[in-house]
Amino acid sequence: MEILPANKIIGKVREGSISAVQVVSEAFARIKSADSKINSFNEVYDKEAIKQAEAIDKKVAAGINPGRLAGVP
């Protein structure tokens, strides 16, 4: 997946063309690939973020507004 600006991520998550879980997973993949070189993260809460992304995807599937920045990592 290409790196998208926040407003594009929000639109794609809301329309269902990408899932919040997919966006968060991609973000963590980028973190894992780069952090060993730049060491910019002390802690990464990937399990918690995936749970929140799953909740966002459930809301979108149910037609519920997931919030203004839902899906943006």
C-alpha positions in Angstrom: 0.0 0.0 0.0 1.3 3.5 -0.8 1.7 6.1 1.9 -1.4 8.3 1.9 -2.2 11.6 3.6 -4.6 11.4 6.5 -7.6 12.8 4.6 -7.2 10.0 1.9 -6.9 7.3 4.6 -10.0 8.6 6.3 -12.0 8.5 3.1 -10.8 5.1 2.0 -11.5 3.5 5.4 -15.0 5.1 5.5 -15.9 3.8 2.0 -14.5 0.4 2.8 -11.8 0.3 0.1 -9.2 -0.3 2.7 -9.6 -1.5 6.3 -8.3 0.3 9.4 -6.6 -3.0 10.3 -4.8 -2.9 6.9 -3.6 0.7 7.4 -2.3 0.0 11.0 -0.6 -3.2 9.9 1.2 -1.4 7.1 2.3 1.4 9.5 3.7 -1.2 11.9 5.5 -3.0 9.0 7.2 0.3 8.1 8.1 0.9 11.8 9.7 -2.5 12.1 11.7 -2.1 8.9 13.1 1.3 9.8 13.3 1.4 13.5 16.3 -0.8 13.9 18.2 1.8 11.8 16.8 5.0 13.3 15.7 3.8 16.8 12.9 6.3 17.1 10.4 4.3 19.1 10.7 3.4 22.8 7.5 1.3 22.8 5.1 0.1 20.1 1.5 -0.9 21.1 0.7 -3.0 18.0 -1.8 -5.4 19.7 -3.8 -2.5 21.2 -3.8 -0.6 17.9 -5.0 -3.7 16.0 -7.9 -4.1 18.5 -8.9 -0.4 18.0 -8.6 -0.8 14.2 -10.9 -3.9 14.4 -13.5 -1.8 16.3 -13.3 0.9 13.6 -13.8 -1.6 10.9 -16.8 -3.1 12.7 -18.4 0.4 13.0 -17.8 1.1 9.3 -19.3 -2.2 8.3 -22.4 -1.4 10.5 -22.8 2.0 8.9 -21.8 3.8 12.1 -19.6 6.9 11.9 -16.3 5.7 13.4 -15.0 9.2 14.3 -13.2 12.0 12.6 -9.7 10.5 12.4 -10.7 6.8 12.5 -8.1 4.7 10.6 -5.3 7.2 10.8 -2.3 5.6 12.5 
